[in-house]
Amino acid sequence: MDAATRKRLIFEKASANAQRREREKFLQEVSPDVCDLLSANECIYTPELDALFRKFLPITAAGIGTPQRRPSGYCFREFAWEAKVLASLHDAAELGEGPAHLAIRPPHGVMFEDDGFFVPDLPVFVVEFRAAARSLEKLWSSARRFVALVPVDASAGLVIDNYIGYLPDDFNASEIVYEVACWRGDRGITNG
């Protein structure tokens, strides 16, 4: 094993251990409802997370993932207000069903030996899609402006992210624009 490979393996193990510690800290800080929803669930840790995140990140008006694709029924919207984001998700539980990956908080892009990959602070929780979708508002309060809920087969999904900027038709002095992407058949997010 060469030195670069050894360094990357050490980095991956250290990242997975940090994610385990952050998971425990996170579960102690969240509301009892969120803790009950997530505490008994399986989690996925680095290095497996990079391939998972590449299925749906980044989100843009043109599509999702790396490489980018436009899934059936894809809908992408931008909002200047958190309340409008949450209002647009009233039927999110209908987007998917079964086991899903739930990412709370955005991953970081990390470069290592000219190879980029995603590393989040928290692991990804394996949850039941509809139960998590019905709890999105509770999850959002701990999410740091990012939530991804994607069935294991990625046939549907919902990703909320953000960037700093303004929407010309809906000014908000906080300078945060929320991006919401969802996909599945002919369903989409509402205008909120």
N, C-alpha and C positions, 0 to 999 in steps of 0.2 A: 504494500500500500504506500503510495507516494505521500509526501507531506501535505499537499493541497487536499487530497481526499481525507486524510486523517484530521486536518483542521475542520473540514466541513462536517465530518461525523461528530466531532466534539461540539461544534456549534449547534448541530441538530439536537444532540442529547441535552445540551444545556438549555436550549429553547424549550424542548418538551418538558424538562423539569421546571422551568420557570412558569410554563403554562399550567402545570399541575398545582403549583403554589398559588398562582393567580386565580385559578378556579376556586380553590378553598376560600380565599379572601373574598372573592366576588359573591360566593354563596352566603357568606356571613353578612354581607352588606346589603343584599337585596331584600325586597319585601318577602314575607312568609309565603305568599302565593307563588312568587317567582321561584323561590327556593324549593317549594314543594314540586313545582313543574320540572325543575332541572336536576335536583340533587341526586336522584337515583339513576339518572340516564347515563348511558355510555358516552364517552367522549373520544374524539379523534385529535391526535397531537402531531406536531412536526416530527418527521418529514412528510407524512401523508397529506398534510393540509395543502401544500402547494398545488398538487394535481386537482384537488377538490376545488380550490378557489379559482383555478384557471377555467373551470367549466362555466363560471358565471361572472367573473371579473376581468376587465372593467365593464361597467354598464355605460352605454351611450345611446343616443337616439337611433343609431344604426344597428345596434344589437348588443350581445353579451359575449363574454369569454375571451380566452386567448388560445387559439385564434378566434377572431370575432365571428359570430353566427347570429342569425335572426330566427329565433324559434317561432313556431306557429302561434298565432294570437298575441304576438309581442306588442306591448304597450309601454311607452316611455313618457313620463311627464316630469316637469319641474315645478316646484312650489317655493314661494318665498316665506311661507309660514308653516311652522310645525303643526298647528291646528288643521290646516288644509291637508297636510300629508296624512294625518291620522283619520280625518274625515273621508279621504279617498279610499281607505282600507276597510270600509264597513263590510264588504263581502269577501275579504281575503281568505276566509276559511273554505270557500268554494273553489279556490284555485287548485287545490291538490288534496291528497289523502295518503295515508300510510306513513312509513318511516321517512324522516326528512333530516336534513342537516340544518342546524340553527347556529349562525355566527352572530355573536353580539360583540360589537366594537370592530372597527376596521383593522385589517391586517396591514402590516408595514411591507413595503417593497425593499428587499435586501439584495445587494450585489455581493457575490462571492466568486472570486476568480473569474470575472467577466460573465457570470451566470446569475441572472436575476430570479428571485423566487419570493413567494408570499410567506410571511411569518406573522401571525397574530399574537397579541398578548394573552388572549384566552383560547382554550381549545374550542373546537366546534362540538356542540352537543347533538346527539342523535335523539330526536324527539318524534312525537306523533304530529304530523303536519297540522291537522285541524285544531288540536289542543293548543299548539303554539300560536297559530294564527288568531285564535280567539283571545289570546293573551298579549297580542302585540302592543297594546297601549301600556300595559304593565311592564313589558320587556323594554319598551322604548325609554322609560325613565332611567334605565341603567345602561343604555346602549351607546352613548357617546356619538349620537347622530349616525349610526350605522347598524342595520340589521339585514341579514340575509336568511331567508327560509326557503330551502330548495329540497324537494323530494329527492331521495337517494338516486333515482334514475334521471334526475334533472329534466323531466318531462314538463314540469311547471315550475313556477317559482316567483319569489318576491324579493327584491333587493332595494333597500333604501340607503342612499349614500348622500354626500354633500360636498360642496365646494364653496370657496369664498367668491362672492360676486353679487350681482344684482340681476333681477329680471326686469326688463324695461316696462312691462305692463303691470307689475305688482311689486313696487318698491318696498323694501324692508331695510331699515337702518342697521340691522344686525349683520348685514353683508353675508348672509348664509343662504345658499340656494340648495334645496333638497331635491335630489333626483330619485324618482321612483320608477323601477322597471318591474313588470310582471309579464308572465306568459302562461298560456294554456288554451288551446283551442281558440274559440271566438270570444273568450272572456278578457276583460281589461279592467283598468282602474278607472274610476269615475273622475269627473272634473273637480269634485269636492268644493 
